[in-house]
Amino acid sequence: MTTSQLEIQLIGALTAAACALPGVFLILRRMAMLTDAIGHAILLGIVLAFFVVSNLSSPLLIVGAALAGLLTVSLVEALERTGRVREDAATGITFPLLFGLGVILISRYAGNVHLDVDAVLLGELAYAPFNRVELFGADLGPQALWVMLALLAMNGALITLLYKELKIGTFDAGLAATLGLAPGLVHYLLMASVSMTTVGAFQTAGAILIVSFIVGPPATAYLLTDKLNVMLLLAVGIGAVSAVAGYWLAYLLDASIAGSMAVMIGLVFFAAVLLAPEQGVIAGIRRRASQAREFAETMLVIHLFNHEHSPEESRENRVRHLNEHLRWTPEHAREVVDLAVDDGLVRLREDLLELTESGRTRARDGMAMT
């Protein structure tokens, strides 16, 4: 593995981790697609800042992009507060407008300047190692690596310092306001964090991969846990691992690094959708099968319990009578009886069914619930 390959993977992993931290709160607040709006709208901020300073290396471009991100959030929320449109519609109206303005300004007034719309959308991680930081003649590594490390530290510090405020404000903004936790201020600090992270990752990751990094790992972590602190750690880990795996997928396929990372994040998410222990599709199928089994066993023991107090009726507690009394097919009746025997609820003596004490307890509990 070459130094450049290692640096690209480190940049990708740090970018994913930095994006995942605020992304957790966006997922929990149901504001995930606001990231897409910010990721596109900051193009307008970059272009306007460039018109002011005429220098693509100026840090004011970052300031302009961050302000455009906050403007996007403010416009979306202002439209939503009118009561005329919902948040998704407000987002869908705002970011194409701002992004379109940025594209028009580039094509009309900055045609000779290297502001590539394709790079804005896709980024190019492969070029990140060439932009180096040097101090007193010493090579300190890629600039993107230090930028994303700083943003990861910033987001980590913000969440650590405002963990209580973010947690309460996310799940109950009214309670946060009652407790004097300033949920409005905390909200805009979170949005500023999202904007700064988006701007920092903009050049290398591009708008599309930034959305994948901010939304994908937290959404995957949300399927795996219901604890906020665990979700934060899982989101960071999933994002970093997916970024590294995406790089090697791109290497094997000789394809786009950003595209491969986005695909890998999507694959990990869909794997969690299928395999998550509590919320996964397979777990849901097993849970429904278990509930159906438990319901059928309960019906069986209640039926037997109602008949065992009468000698005449108790003689009808046979497998062949279940089709008549419970409308079960012979195959289903035999399957339920075998399950009940295995669970210690019923004893089978030749063709006669007898309840165990566990079976009688289940029957009483079942009748009490009905």
C-alpha positions as CSV (number, residue, x, y, z in Angstrom):
1,M,0.0,0.0,0.0
2,T,1.4,3.4,-1.0
3,T,1.4,6.5,1.1
4,S,-1.1,8.1,-1.1
5,Q,-3.5,5.2,-0.8
6,L,-3.2,5.3,3.0
7,E,-3.8,9.0,3.1
8,I,-6.9,8.8,0.9
9,Q,-8.4,6.1,3.2
10,L,-7.6,8.2,6.3
11,I,-9.2,11.3,4.8
12,G,-12.2,9.3,3.8
13,A,-12.5,7.7,7.3
14,L,-12.1,11.1,9.1
15,T,-14.6,12.7,6.7
16,A,-17.2,10.0,7.4
17,A,-16.6,10.2,11.1
18,A,-16.9,14.0,11.2
19,C,-20.1,13.9,9.2
20,A,-21.7,11.1,11.2
21,L,-21.6,12.9,14.5
22,P,-24.0,15.8,13.6
23,G,-25.8,13.4,11.3
24,V,-27.0,11.4,14.3
25,F,-29.0,14.3,15.5
26,L,-30.3,15.1,12.1
27,I,-31.7,11.6,11.7
28,L,-33.3,11.7,15.2
29,R,-34.8,15.2,14.4
30,R,-36.1,13.9,11.0
31,M,-34.0,16.5,9.2
32,A,-31.7,14.2,7.2
33,M,-32.4,15.7,3.8
34,L,-31.6,19.1,5.0
35,T,-28.0,18.0,4.5
36,D,-28.6,17.6,0.8
37,A,-30.0,21.2,0.7
38,I,-26.9,22.5,2.5
39,G,-24.5,20.5,0.4
40,H,-25.9,22.0,-2.8
41,A,-26.7,25.5,-1.5
42,I,-23.2,26.2,-0.3
43,L,-22.1,26.5,-3.9
44,L,-23.8,29.9,-4.0
45,G,-21.9,31.0,-0.9
46,I,-18.6,29.9,-2.5
47,V,-19.3,31.8,-5.7
48,L,-20.4,35.0,-4.0
49,A,-17.4,34.9,-1.7
50,F,-15.1,34.4,-4.8
51,F,-16.6,37.5,-6.4
52,V,-15.6,39.4,-3.3
53,V,-12.0,38.2,-2.9
54,S,-11.2,36.8,-6.4
55,N,-9.1,34.1,-4.8
56,L,-10.0,30.4,-4.7
57,S,-7.6,29.8,-1.8
58,S,-9.1,32.5,0.4
59,P,-10.6,31.2,3.7
60,L,-13.4,33.7,3.1
61,L,-14.8,31.1,0.7
62,I,-15.4,28.8,3.6
63,V,-17.1,31.6,5.5
64,G,-19.3,32.3,2.5
65,A,-20.2,28.7,2.2
66,A,-21.0,28.4,5.9
67,L,-23.3,31.4,5.7
68,A,-25.1,30.0,2.7
69,G,-25.7,26.8,4.7
70,L,-27.2,28.8,7.5
71,L,-29.2,30.8,5.0
72,T,-30.6,27.5,3.7
73,V,-31.7,26.3,7.1
74,S,-33.3,29.7,7.9
75,L,-35.2,29.8,4.6
76,V,-36.5,26.2,5.1
77,E,-37.6,26.9,8.6
78,A,-39.2,30.3,7.6
79,L,-41.2,28.6,4.9
80,E,-42.3,25.8,7.2
81,R,-43.4,28.3,9.9
82,T,-45.8,29.9,7.4
83,G,-47.9,26.8,7.7
84,R,-48.3,26.7,3.9
85,V,-45.8,24.0,3.1
86,R,-44.2,21.1,5.1
87,E,-40.5,20.8,5.8
88,D,-39.9,18.3,2.9
89,A,-41.5,20.7,0.4
90,A,-39.7,23.7,1.8
91,T,-36.4,21.9,1.5
92,G,-37.2,20.8,-2.1
93,I,-38.0,24.4,-3.0
94,T,-35.1,26.1,-1.3
95,F,-32.0,24.2,-2.3
96,P,-32.6,23.9,-6.0
97,L,-33.2,27.7,-6.0
98,L,-29.9,28.4,-4.3
99,F,-27.9,25.8,-6.1
100,G,-29.4,26.9,-9.5
101,L,-28.3,30.5,-8.7
102,G,-24.8,29.3,-8.0
103,V,-24.7,27.4,-11.3
104,I,-26.0,30.4,-13.2
105,L,-23.4,32.7,-11.6
106,I,-20.6,30.2,-12.5
107,S,-21.6,29.8,-16.1
108,R,-22.3,33.5,-16.6
109,Y,-19.6,35.3,-14.7
110,A,-16.9,32.7,-13.8
111,G,-16.6,30.7,-17.0
112,N,-12.8,31.0,-16.9
113,V,-12.4,30.1,-13.3
114,H,-11.8,26.6,-12.0
115,L,-15.2,26.1,-10.3
116,D,-16.3,22.8,-11.7
117,V,-19.9,21.8,-11.1
118,D,-19.0,18.1,-11.5
119,A,-16.4,18.4,-8.8
120,V,-18.9,20.1,-6.6
121,L,-21.3,17.2,-6.9
122,L,-18.7,14.3,-6.8
123,G,-15.5,15.7,-5.3
124,E,-12.3,13.9,-5.9
125,L,-10.6,12.1,-3.1
126,A,-7.8,10.8,-5.4
127,Y,-6.4,14.3,-5.6
128,A,-6.5,15.1,-1.9
129,P,-3.0,13.9,-1.1
130,F,-1.5,16.4,-3.6
131,N,-2.5,19.5,-1.6
132,R,0.0,19.3,1.2
133,V,0.7,21.3,4.4
134,E,4.3,22.4,5.0
135,L,5.7,24.0,8.1
136,F,9.3,25.2,8.1
137,G,10.0,22.9,5.2
138,A,8.5,19.8,6.8
139,D,5.7,17.9,5.0
140,L,2.9,17.5,7.5
141,G,0.5,15.6,5.2
142,P,-2.5,16.5,3.1
143,Q,-4.4,19.6,3.9
144,A,-7.8,17.7,3.8
145,L,-6.5,15.3,6.5
146,W,-5.9,18.2,8.9
147,V,-9.1,19.9,8.0
148,M,-11.3,16.9,8.6
149,L,-9.4,16.0,11.8
150,A,-10.1,19.5,13.1
151,L,-13.8,19.2,12.1
152,L,-14.0,15.8,13.8
153,A,-12.6,17.4,17.0
154,M,-14.9,20.4,16.7
155,N,-18.0,18.2,16.3
156,G,-16.9,15.9,19.1
157,A,-16.3,18.8,21.4
158,L,-19.7,20.4,20.6
159,I,-21.6,17.2,21.3
160,T,-19.6,16.5,24.5
161,L,-20.2,20.1,25.8
162,L,-23.9,20.2,24.8
163,Y,-24.8,16.5,25.1
164,K,-27.6,17.1,27.6
165,E,-29.0,20.0,25.6
166,L,-28.9,18.2,22.3
167,K,-30.4,15.0,23.8
168,I,-33.3,16.7,25.5
169,G,-33.9,19.2,22.7
170,T,-33.9,16.4,20.1
171,F,-36.5,14.3,21.9
172,D,-38.6,17.0,23.6
173,A,-37.9,20.6,22.5
174,G,-40.8,21.8,24.8
175,L,-39.2,20.3,27.9
176,A,-35.8,21.7,26.9
177,A,-37.3,25.2,26.7
178,T,-39.0,24.8,30.0
179,L,-35.7,23.8,31.6
180,G,-34.0,26.9,30.1
181,L,-31.7,24.9,27.8
182,A,-32.2,27.3,24.9
183,P,-33.2,24.7,22.2
184,G,-33.3,27.4,19.5
185,L,-29.7,28.4,20.1
186,V,-28.5,24.7,20.3
187,H,-30.4,24.0,17.1
188,Y,-28.5,26.7,15.2
189,L,-25.2,25.6,16.7
190,L,-25.9,22.1,15.4
191,M,-26.8,23.6,12.0
192,A,-23.6,25.6,12.0
193,S,-21.7,22.4,12.7
194,V,-23.4,20.7,9.8
195,S,-22.6,23.6,7.5
196,M,-18.9,23.8,8.6
197,T,-18.5,20.1,8.2
198,T,-20.1,20.2,4.8
199,V,-17.9,23.0,3.7
200,G,-14.8,21.3,5.0
201,A,-15.6,18.1,3.2
202,F,-16.8,19.9,0.1
203,Q,-13.7,19.9,-2.0
204,T,-12.7,16.3,-1.5
205,A,-16.0,14.5,-0.9
206,G,-18.5,16.5,-3.0
207,A,-22.1,17.1,-2.2
208,I,-23.4,13.6,-3.0
209,L,-20.8,11.7,-0.8
210,I,-21.3,14.3,2.0
211,V,-25.0,13.4,2.1
212,S,-24.1,9.7,2.2
213,F,-21.7,10.3,5.1
214,I,-24.1,12.4,7.1
215,V,-27.2,10.2,6.6
216,G,-26.1,6.7,5.9
217,P,-24.0,5.7,9.0
218,P,-26.4,7.3,11.5
219,A,-29.4,5.7,9.8
220,T,-27.6,2.3,10.0
221,A,-26.7,2.9,13.7
222,Y,-30.4,3.8,14.4
223,L,-31.4,0.3,13.3
224,L,-28.9,-1.3,15.6
225,T,-29.4,0.5,19.0
226,D,-31.8,2.7,20.9
227,K,-29.2,4.4,23.1
228,L,-27.9,7.8,21.9
229,N,-24.3,7.4,23.1
230,V,-24.0,3.9,21.5
231,M,-25.6,5.3,18.3
232,L,-23.0,8.0,18.1
233,L,-20.1,5.6,18.4
234,L,-21.7,3.1,16.0
235,A,-22.3,5.9,13.4
236,V,-18.6,7.0,13.6
237,G,-17.4,3.4,13.3
238,I,-19.7,2.4,10.5
239,G,-18.9,5.6,8.5
240,A,-15.1,5.0,8.9
241,V,-15.2,1.3,8.0
242,S,-17.5,2.0,5.0
243,A,-15.2,4.7,3.7
244,V,-12.2,2.4,3.8
245,A,-14.2,-0.5,2.3
246,G,-15.5,1.9,-0.4
247,Y,-11.9,2.8,-1.4
248,W,-10.9,-0.8,-1.9
249,L,-14.1,-1.4,-3.9
250,A,-13.1,1.5,-6.2
251,Y,-9.6,0.1,-6.4
252,L,-10.8,-3.3,-7.5
253,L,-13.3,-1.9,-10.0
254,D,-11.1,1.0,-11.2
255,A,-14.1,3.2,-10.4
256,S,-14.9,6.5,-8.7
257,I,-13.8,6.6,-5.1
258,A,-16.6,8.8,-4.0
259,G,-19.2,6.7,-5.8
260,S,-17.8,3.5,-4.4
261,M,-17.9,4.9,-0.8
262,A,-21.5,5.9,-1.3
263,V,-22.4,2.5,-2.6
264,M,-20.7,0.8,0.3
265,I,-22.6,2.9,2.8
266,G,-25.8,2.0,1.1
267,L,-24.9,-1.7,1.1
268,V,-24.1,-1.6,4.8
269,F,-27.4,0.1,5.5
270,F,-29.4,-2.5,3.6
271,A,-27.5,-5.2,5.3
272,A,-28.6,-3.7,8.6
273,V,-32.2,-3.4,7.3
274,L,-32.1,-7.2,6.8
275,L,-30.0,-8.3,9.7
276,A,-30.5,-5.9,12.6
277,P,-31.2,-7.9,15.7
278,E,-34.3,-6.0,16.8
279,Q,-35.5,-3.9,13.8
280,G,-34.3,-6.0,10.9
281,V,-36.5,-7.6,8.4
282,I,-35.4,-11.1,9.3
283,A,-35.8,-10.4,13.0
284,G,-39.4,-9.1,12.2
285,I,-40.2,-12.3,10.3
286,R,-38.9,-14.4,13.2
287,R,-40.8,-12.3,15.7
288,R,-44.1,-12.6,13.8
289,A,-43.5,-16.4,13.5
290,S,-42.9,-16.6,17.2
291,Q,-46.0,-14.6,18.0
292,A,-48.1,-16.8,15.6
293,R,-46.6,-19.9,17.4
294,E,-47.4,-18.5,20.8
295,F,-50.9,-17.6,19.8
296,A,-51.6,-21.0,18.4
297,E,-50.3,-22.7,21.5
298,T,-52.4,-20.4,23.7
299,M,-55.5,-21.3,21.7
300,L,-54.7,-25.0,22.1
301,V,-54.2,-24.9,25.8
302,I,-57.3,-22.8,26.4
303,H,-59.3,-25.3,24.3
304,L,-58.0,-28.2,26.3
305,F,-58.4,-26.4,29.6
306,N,-62.1,-25.7,28.9
307,H,-62.7,-29.3,28.2
308,E,-60.7,-31.1,30.9
309,H,-63.2,-30.3,33.7
310,S,-65.8,-32.5,32.1
311,P,-65.1,-36.2,31.7
312,E,-67.2,-36.4,28.6
313,E,-65.6,-33.3,27.0
314,S,-62.1,-34.3,28.0
315,R,-62.4,-37.4,25.8
316,E,-62.6,-34.9,22.9
317,N,-59.2,-33.6,23.7
318,R,-57.7,-35.5,20.8
319,V,-55.6,-34.3,17.9
320,R,-58.2,-35.4,15.3
321,H,-60.9,-33.3,17.0
322,L,-58.9,-30.0,16.7
323,N,-59.9,-29.7,13.0
324,E,-63.6,-29.7,14.1
325,H,-63.2,-27.4,17.2
326,L,-60.5,-25.0,16.1
327,R,-60.9,-25.1,12.3
328,W,-57.3,-26.3,11.9
329,T,-56.1,-28.5,9.1
330,P,-54.7,-31.9,10.3
331,E,-51.1,-30.8,9.3
332,H,-51.4,-27.5,11.3
333,A,-52.9,-29.2,14.3
334,R,-50.1,-31.8,14.4
335,E,-47.5,-29.0,14.1
336,V,-49.0,-27.0,16.9
337,V,-49.3,-30.0,19.2
338,D,-45.7,-31.0,18.5
339,L,-44.6,-27.4,19.5
340,A,-46.7,-27.5,22.6
341,V,-45.3,-30.8,23.6
342,D,-41.7,-29.5,23.0
343,D,-42.5,-26.4,25.2
344,G,-43.8,-28.6,28.0
345,L,-47.4,-27.3,27.8
346,V,-49.1,-30.5,26.7
347,R,-48.6,-34.3,27.1
348,L,-49.6,-36.6,24.3
349,R,-50.7,-40.1,25.4
350,E,-51.6,-42.0,22.2
351,D,-54.1,-39.6,20.7
352,L,-55.2,-38.0,23.9
353,L,-54.0,-34.5,24.9
354,E,-53.4,-33.6,28.5
355,L,-52.3,-30.3,29.9
356,T,-49.3,-29.9,32.1
357,E,-49.2,-27.4,35.0
358,S,-47.4,-25.0,32.7
359,G,-50.1,-25.5,30.1
360,R,-52.8,-24.7,32.7
361,T,-51.0,-21.6,33.7
362,R,-50.7,-20.4,30.1
363,A,-54.4,-21.1,29.6
364,R,-55.4,-19.1,32.7
365,D,-53.1,-16.2,31.6
366,G,-54.5,-16.3,28.1
367,M,-58.1,-16.2,29.3
368,A,-57.3,-13.4,31.6
369,M,-56.0,-11.3,28.8
370,T,-59.1,-11.9,26.7
